[in-house]
Amino acid sequence: MKTATHPSYRRCVVTCACGNTFETRSTLPEIHVEVCSNCHPFYTGQQRLVDTAGRVERFKRKYGMK
């Protein structure tokens, strides 16, 4: 394995929009995500709309749902 061609693989802190943080390994020093297993509806069992940039409203307007 050549030493100069591969990026360094180091510890990384992942930060979610809900405030949850955890540590993993990556080539990046930190990663920011919008949804994690702490707040995702599949893992929490709660139905919740995750609206990014008004996509739900745009869909409802386009297809006439109210």
N, CA, C and O atoms as a DFTB+ gen file, in Angstrom:
264 C
 N C O
     1  1       0.846      -1.174       0.000
     2  2       0.000       0.000       0.000
     3  2       0.892       1.238       0.000
     4  3       1.795       1.355       0.828
     5  1       0.644       2.153      -0.919
     6  2       1.426       3.376      -0.997
     7  2       1.001       4.330       0.117
     8  3      -0.191       4.472       0.393
     9  1       1.948       4.967       0.740
    10  2       1.638       5.833       1.880
    11  2       1.130       7.205       1.468
    12  3       0.347       7.796       2.211
    13  1       1.527       7.732       0.343
    14  2       1.160       9.096      -0.038
    15  2      -0.175       9.195      -0.771
    16  3      -0.664      10.309      -0.960
    17  1      -0.784       8.101      -1.190
    18  2      -1.999       8.183      -2.002
    19  2      -3.292       8.047      -1.214
    20  3      -4.349       8.419      -1.724
    21  1      -3.251       7.534      -0.008
    22  2      -4.468       7.300       0.768
    23  2      -4.668       8.390       1.817
    24  3      -3.706       8.805       2.463
    25  1      -5.920       8.866       1.997
    26  2      -6.182       9.877       3.029
    27  2      -6.091       9.263       4.423
    28  3      -6.249       8.055       4.599
    29  1      -5.838      10.105       5.392
    30  2      -5.742       9.601       6.768
    31  2      -7.140       9.285       7.300
    32  3      -8.086      10.038       7.068
    33  1      -7.259       8.186       8.001
    34  2      -8.514       7.703       8.571
    35  2      -8.441       7.962      10.063
    36  3      -7.667       7.313      10.768
    37  1      -9.241       8.906      10.556
    38  2      -9.123       9.348      11.948
    39  2     -10.491       9.415      12.619
    40  3     -11.519       9.161      11.991
    41  1     -10.486       9.758      13.891
    42  2     -11.729       9.887      14.647
    43  2     -12.503      11.109      14.156
    44  3     -11.925      12.139      13.806
    45  1     -13.827      10.961      14.143
    46  2     -14.704      11.992      13.609
    47  2     -15.894      12.174      14.548
    48  3     -16.415      11.197      15.086
    49  1     -16.321      13.407      14.745
    50  2     -17.498      13.701      15.559
    51  2     -18.653      14.024      14.625
    52  3     -18.548      14.920      13.786
    53  1     -19.758      13.293      14.769
    54  2     -20.967      13.508      13.972
    55  2     -21.952      14.267      14.846
    56  3     -22.257      13.842      15.961
    57  1     -22.454      15.401      14.334
    58  2     -23.390      16.237      15.068
    59  2     -24.704      16.307      14.299
    60  3     -24.724      16.629      13.111
    61  1     -25.796      16.004      14.986
    62  2     -27.128      16.036      14.375
    63  2     -27.787      17.387      14.664
    64  3     -27.380      18.100      15.582
    65  1     -28.805      17.731      13.876
    66  2     -29.556      18.967      14.076
    67  2     -30.314      18.958      15.402
    68  3     -30.608      20.020      15.950
    69  1     -30.634      17.763      15.926
    70  2     -31.348      17.666      17.199
    71  2     -30.420      17.883      18.390
    72  3     -30.895      18.027      19.516
    73  1     -29.101      17.909      18.162
    74  2     -28.143      18.129      19.236
    75  2     -27.384      16.884      19.645
    76  3     -26.435      16.975      20.424
    77  1     -27.772      15.731      19.143
    78  2     -27.095      14.482      19.460
    79  2     -25.730      14.446      18.775
    80  3     -25.604      14.836      17.614
    81  1     -24.714      13.979      19.491
    82  2     -23.388      13.815      18.917
    83  2     -22.874      12.421      19.224
    84  3     -23.180      11.857      20.274
    85  1     -22.098      11.870      18.315
    86  2     -21.432      10.598      18.547
    87  2     -20.139      10.565      17.760
    88  3     -19.935      11.356      16.839
    89  1     -19.280       9.655      18.126
    90  2     -17.963       9.576      17.520
    91  2     -17.849       8.330      16.654
    92  3     -18.315       7.252      17.022
    93  1     -17.227       8.500      15.508
    94  2     -16.976       7.404      14.586
    95  2     -15.624       7.651      13.928
    96  3     -14.857       8.497      14.388
    97  1     -15.330       6.931      12.871
    98  2     -14.079       7.138      12.152
    99  2     -14.384       7.520      10.713
   100  3     -15.287       6.961      10.090
   101  1     -13.625       8.479      10.191
   102  2     -13.825       8.959       8.831
   103  2     -12.567       9.679       8.371
   104  3     -11.624       9.862       9.141
   105  1     -12.564      10.083       7.115
   106  2     -11.471      10.905       6.610
   107  2     -11.712      12.380       6.906
   108  3     -10.799      13.196       6.775
   109  1     -12.950      12.732       7.311
   110  2     -13.298      14.104       7.675
   111  2     -13.200      14.285       9.187
   112  3     -13.456      13.338       9.931
   113  1     -12.839      15.463       9.653
   114  2     -12.746      15.673      11.113
   115  2     -14.099      15.784      11.800
   116  3     -14.236      15.388      12.958
   117  1     -15.122      16.328      11.090
   118  2     -16.470      16.427      11.662
   119  2     -17.509      16.370      10.551
   120  3     -17.260      16.781       9.417
   121  1     -18.694      15.843      10.911
   122  2     -19.795      15.700       9.966
   123  2     -21.059      16.244      10.634
   124  3     -21.312      15.969      11.806
   125  1     -21.857      17.025       9.878
   126  2     -23.129      17.555      10.371
   127  2     -24.254      16.912       9.574
   128  3     -24.239      16.933       8.344
   129  1     -25.242      16.335      10.281
   130  2     -26.377      15.673       9.640
   131  2     -27.675      16.288      10.134
   132  3     -27.706      16.923      11.188
   133  1     -28.758      16.099       9.367
   134  2     -30.069      16.639       9.748
   135  2     -30.866      15.660      10.594
   136  3     -31.605      16.077      11.486
   137  1     -30.730      14.355      10.329
   138  2     -31.510      13.341      11.030
   139  2     -30.563      12.217      11.459
   140  3     -29.727      11.763      10.678
   141  1     -30.707      11.776      12.713
   142  2     -29.900      10.668      13.217
   143  2     -30.830       9.611      13.817
   144  3     -32.050       9.770      13.784
   145  1     -30.272       8.559      14.351
   146  2     -31.090       7.495      14.937
   147  2     -31.781       7.945      16.222
   148  3     -32.714       7.287      16.683
   149  1     -31.341       9.042      16.797
   150  2     -31.956       9.568      18.007
   151  2     -33.269      10.304      17.721
   152  3     -34.148      10.358      18.581
   153  1     -33.404      10.872      16.513
   154  2     -34.594      11.660      16.189
   155  2     -35.333      11.167      14.943
   156  3     -36.351      11.756      14.580
   157  1     -34.868      10.126      14.284
   158  2     -35.527       9.621      13.079
   159  2     -36.806       8.872      13.456
   160  3     -36.794       8.075      14.394
   161  1     -37.917       9.115      12.734
   162  2     -39.199       8.481      13.071
   163  2     -39.163       6.949      13.056
   164  3     -39.889       6.322      13.827
   165  1     -38.354       6.341      12.217
   166  2     -38.271       4.886      12.177
   167  2     -37.750       4.327      13.499
   168  3     -38.232       3.296      13.969
   169  1     -36.785       4.987      14.090
   170  2     -36.192       4.511      15.341
   171  2     -36.963       4.962      16.577
   172  3     -36.974       4.256      17.585
   173  1     -37.611       6.133      16.515
   174  2     -38.336       6.637      17.686
   175  2     -39.767       6.126      17.748
   176  3     -40.359       6.099      18.827
   177  1     -40.341       5.716      16.609
   178  2     -41.718       5.241      16.579
   179  2     -42.738       6.348      16.511
   180  3     -43.933       6.084      16.639
   181  1     -42.306       7.581      16.313
   182  2     -43.212       8.720      16.224
   183  2     -43.256       9.217      14.795
   184  3     -42.219       9.339      14.143
   185  1     -44.456       9.505      14.302
   186  2     -44.590      10.064      12.964
   187  2     -44.285      11.546      13.025
   188  3     -44.840      12.273      13.849
   189  1     -43.398      11.989      12.145
   190  2     -43.013      13.394      12.137
   191  2     -42.611      13.768      10.714
   192  3     -41.936      12.997      10.031
   193  1     -43.029      14.956      10.270
   194  2     -42.638      15.423       8.950
   195  2     -41.293      16.124       9.047
   196  3     -41.102      17.010       9.880
   197  1     -40.384      15.728       8.206
   198  2     -39.095      16.395       8.114
   199  2     -39.131      17.189       6.823
   200  3     -38.969      16.632       5.738
   201  1     -39.342      18.485       6.941
   202  2     -39.506      19.343       5.779
   203  2     -38.229      20.135       5.541
   204  3     -37.796      20.917       6.387
   205  1     -37.643      19.920       4.388
   206  2     -36.437      20.648       4.022
   207  2     -36.773      21.572       2.861
   208  3     -37.094      21.113       1.765
   209  1     -36.700      22.843       3.099
   210  2     -36.909      23.882       2.079
   211  2     -38.312      23.843       1.474
   212  3     -38.464      24.097       0.279
   213  1     -39.336      23.533       2.263
   214  2     -40.720      23.609       1.810
   215  2     -41.138      22.551       0.816
   216  3     -42.065      22.784       0.041
   217  1     -40.507      21.423       0.806
   218  2     -40.818      20.371      -0.169
   219  2     -42.210      19.782       0.041
   220  3     -42.894      19.442      -0.925
   221  1     -42.628      19.663       1.292
   222  2     -43.957      19.103       1.568
   223  2     -45.040      20.041       1.044
   224  3     -45.989      19.592       0.401
   225  1     -44.908      21.337       1.312
   226  2     -45.893      22.302       0.837
   227  2     -45.916      22.354      -0.686
   228  3     -46.988      22.442      -1.284
   229  1     -44.759      22.302      -1.315
   230  2     -44.690      22.321      -2.776
   231  2     -45.371      21.078      -3.367
   232  3     -46.051      21.175      -4.388
   233  1     -45.194      19.930      -2.742
   234  2     -45.848      18.694      -3.191
   235  2     -47.360      18.817      -3.050
   236  3     -48.100      18.438      -3.958
   237  1     -47.826      19.345      -1.916
   238  2     -49.265      19.493      -1.690
   239  2     -49.888      20.474      -2.680
   240  3     -50.999      20.248      -3.161
   241  1     -49.169      21.578      -2.991
   242  2     -49.666      22.526      -3.975
   243  2     -49.732      21.907      -5.369
   244  3     -50.686      22.137      -6.113
   245  1     -48.729      21.135      -5.711
   246  2     -48.656      20.550      -7.050
   247  2     -49.754      19.536      -7.290
   248  3     -50.332      19.487      -8.375
   249  1     -50.047      18.722      -6.279
   250  2     -51.017      17.653      -6.451
   251  2     -52.367      17.943      -5.807
   252  3     -53.232      17.067      -5.781
   253  1     -52.569      19.160      -5.285
   254  2     -53.866      19.593      -4.809
   255  2     -54.304      19.017      -3.475
   256  3     -55.500      19.014      -3.183
   257  1     -53.396      18.535      -2.664
   258  2     -53.750      17.996      -1.346
   259  2     -53.807      19.137      -0.336
   260  3     -52.964      20.034      -0.344
   261  1     -54.815      19.086       0.532
   262  2     -54.936      20.139       1.539
   263  2     -55.042      19.549       2.901
   264  3     -55.151      20.281       3.884
